[in-house]
Amino acid sequence: MRTIGKTVTVAAMAVALLVAGAIAFGPTADGPAGDLGTSVSNRSSSALLAPVVSAGSLEGTIASLQDRLRAVPDDWRSSASLGLAYVAQARVTGDPSWYPKAEGVLARSLRVNADDNVDGLLGLGVLDLARHDFSAALHRGRRAAALDPHGAEAYGVIGDALLELGSYDRAFRAFQTMVDTRPDLSSYARVGYARELVGDVRGAELAMRMAFDAAGTPADAAWTAYQLGELAFGSGDVRSARGWYTRGRELDPSYVPNLAGLAKVAWARGDDVLAVERFSDVVSRYPSAEFVVALADLYRATGRQALAEQQEDVVRAIHELASESGVNVDLELALFDADHGDPTRALGAARAEWGRRQSVHVADAYAWALYANGRYARASALSERALALGTRNALFLFHAGMIRLELGDEQGAARYLSAALTTNPNFSIQHADAAAMTLARLEAGR
C-alpha cells in the first residue's frame, strides 16, 4: 500500500503544482523576456491547476487509501497522499467540499509525524493555494524546502504563493530553482505562464509546447493543449485556438475545459446557438464559476434575460459553496459583482483582497470595482498598476480605457480600447461589443 500512497502523492502533487507560476529569465529568439508581446489571458496562476489524473482513477486511489488508513490509522504517508488526492478530486470535479476533507487528513498526517513530514506540509501548502490562502501556502512551502532543499515541489508552492502575493521577482527566483532542480511539464508550464504574464506570448507558446511534448499521459496532454488554446485565443487567433481545443478533446474527452474553449470559438465565429449548447454541456458536467458566468453573459447578450439571471444565481451559489469550504473568493466576487449589478459588494471584496495581496490581477479587479462605484481617479491609478508588468491583457486594457474615458481623456481611452481589440477582438462576451462601439464613437469624433 505504500506504493499506492507514493503514486497518488506524485500524481496529486502534479495536479496541484501545475498552478502555472512564473519564470521569465533570459532572452528568447524575439527579445528579452520583459518585452511586450501580444496578449496574456485573464487568468491568475491559481486558476491553472491541471487535472493530470482522471476522476475515475482518483476515485479508485482514494478508496484504496481509505482502506489502508482503516487498517493502519497512523500511516502518516498514506494520510498525506489521501489529502493530496482529495485536493486533486476537488479540482477534477469542481467540487470544493473536498477541501475540508483534505484538511482533516493532512492535519492528521502532521499530528502523527510533525518532525520531517515533507509530504504533509506540501499537501497543506497545495490546499492553501487551492483555497487562495497564499500567505499560509508560502509559510508551508518554506518549511518544506527547509526539510528537503532538493525537492522541486516545495519551490513550486513557494513560487506560486509569491506570484499570487505580487512578489514577482522572488517568485521568479523560486521557480528558477524549481526548473534547475527538475525540468518537466510542471516547470515548463510555469515558464509559459511567466512569459505570458510579461507579454512574451511567443516565448509562452514555445514553453507550453515543450510542456506538451513532456506530457506523460493523455490527460497531461489535454490540459497542455487547453493552455495552448488559451494562449492562441487570447492573442485573437481563433483558428489556432480551435485546433488546440479540438486536439485536447481528442486526447481526453473527459477534460471539460477544452469543450469550453470550443464554446468560446463558436461564439467568436458568430454561432451563438452552438456556443450556448456547448457551454450548457460544460456547466452540466463541470460547474466552474468561470464557465457559468460565460453562459450567463451569452444568454444576456442574446436577449434571454431570465435565463441569464438563473445562471447568475448559480454563480452566486458556487461562490457561496466555495466560501463555506474555506476558499477565499473575493477576487472573483469583485469582478463578478462589478459586472453584474452589485458595485458596493464588489468594492468591499476588492478592497479586502487588495489588503491581502497586490498582484496585477487584484489591481485590475480593484480598479474595475472602483469604476463601478464612480471613483475614477483611484481606479485609473489601480489600472496602471495592473499593467505594470507590461501585461497585454485585453480585459485589463478595456478596463483602463473605460476608466480613462470617464476621466475625460478620450485620447487615452481610444488608445487603450484600440490595444484591447487589437490584442483580442473576442476578449469578453459581455464587453467586446461595447469596446468596439465605444472606440468607433471616439474615432468618429476626432
C-alpha positions in Angstrom: 0.0 0.0 0.0 3.0 2.3 0.4 3.3 2.1 -3.4 -0.2 3.4 -3.8 0.4 6.2 -1.4 3.6 7.2 -3.2 1.9 7.0 -6.6 -1.0 9.3 -5.6 1.4 11.7 -3.9 3.2 12.2 -7.1 0.1 12.4 -9.3 -1.8 14.7 -7.0 1.2 16.9 -6.4 1.5 17.2 -10.1 -2.1 18.3 -10.2 -1.6 20.9 -7.5 1.8 22.1 -8.6 0.6 22.8 -12.1 -0.5 26.1 -10.7 1.3 27.8 -13.6 3.6 30.1 -11.9 6.3 32.4 -13.2 9.7 32.1 -14.5 10.8 34.5 -17.3 14.6 34.6 -17.2 16.8 35.1 -20.2 16.1 36.2 -23.7 14.0 34.4 -26.3 14.6 34.5 -30.0 12.3 37.5 -30.1 14.0 39.5 -27.5 14.2 39.8 -23.7 11.5 38.2 -21.6 10.2 41.5 -20.5 9.4 42.7 -24.0 5.8 43.3 -24.8 4.1 40.6 -26.8 0.6 40.2 -28.0 -1.5 39.1 -25.1 -2.0 37.5 -21.8 -5.1 35.8 -20.6 -7.1 37.0 -17.6 -6.0 34.0 -15.5 -4.3 34.2 -12.2 -1.8 31.4 -11.7 -4.1 29.6 -9.2 -6.6 29.2 -12.0 -4.4 26.9 -13.9 -4.5 23.8 -11.7 -4.4 20.8 -14.0 -6.3 17.5 -13.6 -3.3 15.3 -14.5 -5.3 12.3 -13.4 -8.9 11.5 -14.3 -11.7 11.5 -11.8 -12.1 7.7 -12.3 -8.5 6.9 -11.4 -8.6 9.2 -8.4 -11.8 7.6 -7.1 -10.0 4.2 -7.1 -6.9 5.6 -5.5 -9.0 7.4 -2.8 -10.8 4.2 -2.0 -7.5 2.2 -1.7 -6.0 4.8 0.6 -9.1 4.9 2.8 -8.9 1.2 3.1 -5.3 1.4 4.1 -6.0 4.0 6.8 -8.8 2.0 8.2 -6.3 -0.8 8.7 -3.3 1.4 9.7 -4.7 4.7 11.1 -1.2 6.0 11.9 0.2 5.7 8.4 1.1 9.3 8.0 2.4 8.9 4.5 -1.0 7.5 3.3 -2.8 10.3 5.1 -0.7 12.9 3.3 -1.4 11.1 0.0 -5.1 10.9 0.7 -5.2 14.6 1.4 -3.5 15.4 -1.9 -5.9 13.1 -3.6 -8.8 15.0 -2.1 -7.4 18.3 -3.3 -7.0 16.8 -6.8 -10.5 15.5 -6.7 -11.8 18.9 -5.9 -10.0 20.3 -8.9 -11.1 17.5 -11.2 -14.8 17.7 -10.2 -15.1 21.4 -9.5 -16.5 20.5 -6.0 -14.8 22.5 -3.2 -16.4 20.3 -0.5 -13.4 18.0 -0.8 -11.1 20.7 0.7 -12.3 20.3 4.3 -11.8 16.5 4.0 -8.3 17.2 2.7 -7.5 19.5 5.6 -8.6 16.8 8.1 -6.4 14.0 6.8 -3.4 16.3 6.2 -3.6 17.6 9.7 -3.8 14.0 10.9 -0.7 13.2 9.0 1.2 16.0 10.7 -0.1 15.1 14.1 1.4 11.6 13.7 4.7 12.9 12.3 5.4 16.6 12.9 9.2 16.4 12.5 10.1 15.5 8.9 6.7 15.2 7.2 7.5 17.0 3.9 4.5 15.4 2.1 2.1 16.6 4.8 3.5 20.2 4.7 3.4 20.3 0.9 -0.2 18.9 1.0 -1.3 21.7 3.2 0.5 24.2 1.1 -1.2 22.9 -2.0 -4.5 23.1 -0.2 -3.7 26.6 0.9 -3.1 27.5 -2.8 -6.4 26.0 -3.8 -8.2 27.9 -1.2 -6.4 31.2 -2.1 -4.6 31.5 1.2 -1.3 32.4 -0.3 0.4 33.7 2.8 -0.2 30.3 4.5 1.0 28.5 1.4 4.2 30.4 1.4 4.9 29.5 5.0 4.2 25.8 4.4 6.4 25.8 1.2 9.3 27.4 3.0 9.1 24.9 5.9 9.0 22.0 3.3 12.0 23.5 1.5 13.9 23.7 4.8 13.3 20.0 5.4 14.1 19.0 1.8 16.1 21.6 0.0 16.4 19.4 -3.1 12.7 18.8 -3.6 11.3 20.7 -6.6 7.7 20.6 -5.3 8.5 22.9 -2.4 9.8 25.6 -4.7 6.6 25.3 -6.8 4.5 26.0 -3.7 6.7 28.9 -2.7 6.8 30.4 -6.2 3.1 30.0 -6.7 2.4 31.7 -3.4 4.8 34.6 -4.1 3.4 35.1 -7.5 -0.2 35.5 -6.2 1.0 37.8 -3.5 2.5 40.1 -6.2 6.2 39.4 -5.2 7.2 38.7 -8.8 11.0 38.8 -8.6 11.0 36.4 -5.6 8.5 34.2 -7.4 10.7 34.1 -10.4 13.8 33.1 -8.3 11.8 30.3 -6.6 10.7 29.0 -10.0 14.2 29.2 -11.4 15.3 26.9 -8.5 12.4 24.6 -9.3 13.3 24.4 -13.0 17.0 23.9 -12.2 16.0 21.0 -9.9 13.6 19.3 -12.2 12.7 20.5 -15.7 9.4 18.8 -16.6 5.9 19.5 -17.7 5.2 21.4 -14.5 8.3 23.5 -14.8 7.7 24.3 -18.5 4.1 25.3 -17.7 5.5 27.9 -15.3 7.9 29.2 -17.9 4.9 29.5 -20.2 2.7 31.4 -17.7 5.5 33.7 -16.8 6.3 34.7 -20.3 2.6 35.2 -20.9 2.4 37.3 -17.8 5.1 39.7 -19.0 3.7 39.8 -22.6 6.1 37.4 -24.3 3.4 35.2 -26.0 5.8 33.6 -28.4 8.0 32.5 -25.6 5.0 31.3 -23.7 3.9 29.2 -26.6 7.3 27.7 -27.0 7.5 26.8 -23.3 4.0 25.3 -23.4 4.8 23.3 -26.5 7.7 21.9 -24.5 5.3 21.0 -21.8 3.0 19.4 -24.3 5.9 17.3 -25.6 6.8 16.3 -22.0 3.2 15.2 -21.2 3.2 11.6 -20.0 -0.5 10.8 -20.3 -3.4 11.8 -22.5 -4.8 13.8 -19.5 -1.5 15.8 -19.2 -1.5 16.5 -23.0 -5.2 17.5 -23.0 -4.5 20.0 -20.2 -1.5 21.4 -22.0 -3.5 21.6 -25.3 -6.0 23.7 -23.5 -3.3 26.1 -22.3 -2.1 26.4 -25.8 -5.6 27.1 -27.0 -6.0 29.8 -24.4 -2.8 31.4 -25.5 -4.0 31.4 -29.1 -7.5 32.7 -28.2 -6.1 35.4 -26.0 -4.0 36.6 -29.0 -7.0 36.7 -31.2 -6.0 33.6 -33.2 -9.4 31.8 -33.2 -8.3 29.3 -35.8 -5.3 28.1 -33.9 -7.2 28.1 -30.6 -9.8 25.8 -32.2 -7.1 23.4 -33.3 -5.7 23.1 -29.8 -9.0 22.8 -28.1 -10.0 20.1 -30.6 -6.8 18.2 -30.1 -7.3 18.3 -26.4 -10.8 16.9 -26.7 -9.4 14.1 -28.9 -6.7 13.3 -26.3 -9.0 13.2 -23.3 -12.8 13.9 -23.9 -13.3 13.9 -20.1 -11.3 17.1 -19.7 -14.2 19.6 -19.9 -12.3 22.9 -20.3 -11.4 22.1 -23.9 -15.1 21.9 -24.7 -15.5 25.3 -23.0 -12.8 26.6 -25.3 -14.7 25.3 -28.3 -17.8 27.1 -27.0 -15.8 30.4 -27.0 -14.7 29.6 -30.5 -18.3 29.1 -31.6 -19.3 32.5 -30.1 -16.3 34.3 -31.6 -17.4 32.9 -35.0 -20.9 34.2 -34.5 -22.6 30.8 -33.8 -24.4 31.7 -30.6 -26.7 28.6 -30.8 -23.7 26.3 -30.8 -21.9 28.3 -28.2 -24.9 28.1 -25.8 -25.2 24.3 -26.5 -21.5 23.8 -25.7 -21.5 26.0 -22.6 -24.6 24.3 -21.3 -22.9 20.9 -21.7 -19.8 22.2 -19.9 -21.6 23.6 -16.9 -23.7 20.5 -16.5 -20.5 18.4 -16.2 -18.1 20.8 -14.6 -19.7 23.7 -12.6 -16.9 26.2 -12.7 -18.0 29.8 -11.9 -15.9 31.0 -14.9 -18.0 28.9 -17.4 -21.3 29.6 -15.7 -20.6 33.3 -16.0 -19.8 32.8 -19.7 -23.1 31.1 -20.2 -25.0 33.8 -18.3 -23.3 36.5 -20.3 -24.1 34.7 -23.6 -27.8 34.4 -22.6 -27.9 38.1 -21.8 -26.1 39.1 -25.0 -28.8 37.1 -27.0 -31.7 38.7 -25.2 -32.6 35.8 -22.8 -32.6 37.8 -19.6 -34.4 35.3 -17.4 -32.0 32.5 -18.3 -29.1 34.9 -17.7 -30.4 35.7 -14.2 -30.8 32.0 -13.4 -27.2 31.4 -14.3 -26.1 34.4 -12.3 -27.9 32.9 -9.3 -25.9 29.7 -9.9 -22.7 31.6 -9.9 -23.6 33.1 -6.5 -24.4 29.7 -5.2 -21.0 28.4 -6.4 -19.2 31.2 -4.7 -21.1 30.6 -1.5 -20.3 26.9 -1.5 -16.6 27.7 -2.2 -16.6 30.2 0.7 -18.2 27.6 3.0 -15.4 25.2 2.1 -12.7 27.6 3.1 -12.0 29.2 -0.3 -11.4 32.9 -0.5 -13.4 34.1 -3.5 -13.0 37.9 -3.0 -11.2 38.4 -6.3 -13.9 36.5 -8.2 -16.6 38.3 -6.4 -15.1 41.7 -7.1 -15.2 41.2 -10.9 -18.5 39.3 -10.9 -20.3 41.9 -8.8 -18.8 44.9 -10.6 -20.1 43.4 -13.9 -23.4 42.1 -12.6 -25.1 44.7 -10.6 -23.7 44.9 -7.1 -21.0 47.6 -7.1 -20.9 48.1 -3.3 -20.3 44.4 -2.7 -17.7 44.4 -5.5 -15.7 47.2 -3.9 -15.8 45.6 -0.5 -14.4 42.3 -1.9 -11.8 44.1 -4.0 -10.6 46.3 -1.1 -10.4 43.2 1.2 -8.3 41.3 -1.4 -6.0 44.2 -2.0 -5.3 44.2 1.7 -4.1 40.6 1.4 -2.1 40.7 -1.8 -1.3 43.2 -4.5 -0.9 41.3 -7.7 -1.8 42.6 -11.1 -5.0 40.6 -11.2 -6.1 42.1 -7.9 -5.2 45.6 -9.1 -7.3 45.2 -12.2 -10.3 43.9 -10.2 -10.0 46.7 -7.6 -9.8 49.2 -10.4 -12.9 47.9 -12.1 -14.8 47.8 -8.8 -13.8 51.4 -8.2 -15.0 52.3 -11.7 -18.4 50.6 -10.9 -18.7 52.9 -7.9 -17.8 56.1 -9.8 -14.3 56.5 -8.2 -12.5 57.1 -11.5 -9.2 58.8 -10.4 -8.3 56.0 -7.9 -9.5 53.4 -10.5 -7.1 54.9 -13.0 -4.1 54.5 -10.6 -5.0 50.9 -9.9 -5.5 50.1 -13.6 -2.0 51.4 -14.3 -0.7 49.1 -11.5 -2.5 46.2 -13.3 -0.5 46.9 -16.4 2.8 47.5 -14.6 4.4 44.2 -15.8 3.8 45.1 -19.4 0.9 42.7 -19.4 -1.0 42.7 -22.7 -4.3 41.5 -21.3 -7.3 42.7 -23.4 -9.6 42.8 -20.4 -7.1 44.9 -18.4 -6.8 47.2 -21.4 -10.5 47.5 -21.8 -10.9 48.4 -18.1 -8.2 51.0 -18.4 -9.8 52.5 -21.5 -13.3 52.8 -20.0 -11.8 54.4 -16.8 -9.8 56.9 -18.9 -13.0 57.8 -20.8 -14.8 58.7 -17.5 -11.9 61.0 -16.6 -12.4 62.9 -19.9 -9.2 61.5 -21.5 -10.7 60.5 -24.9 -7.3 60.1 -26.5 -6.1 57.8 -23.7 -9.4 55.9 -23.8 -9.1 55.3 -27.5 -5.5 54.1 -27.2 -6.4 51.5 -24.6 -9.5 50.3 -26.3 -7.7 50.0 -29.6 -5.0 48.0 -27.8 -7.6 45.7 -26.3 -9.3 45.0 -29.6 -6.0 44.6 -31.4 -4.9 42.1 -28.8 -8.1 40.1 -28.9 -11.3 41.3 -30.5 -13.1 38.5 -28.7 -11.8 39.1 -25.3 -15.2 39.2 -23.5 -18.7 38.0 -24.3 -20.0 40.9 -22.1 -17.7 43.7 -23.1 -16.2 43.1 -26.6 -19.1 44.8 -28.5 -19.1 47.7 -26.0 -15.4 48.2 -26.6 -15.8 48.2 -30.4 -18.7 50.6 -30.3 -17.0 53.0 -27.9 -13.8 53.0 -29.9 -15.8 53.7 -33.1 -17.5 56.6 -31.5 -14.3 58.1 -30.2 -12.6 57.8 -33.6 -15.6 59.3 -35.3 -15.4 62.3 -33.0 -11.7 63.1 -33.7 
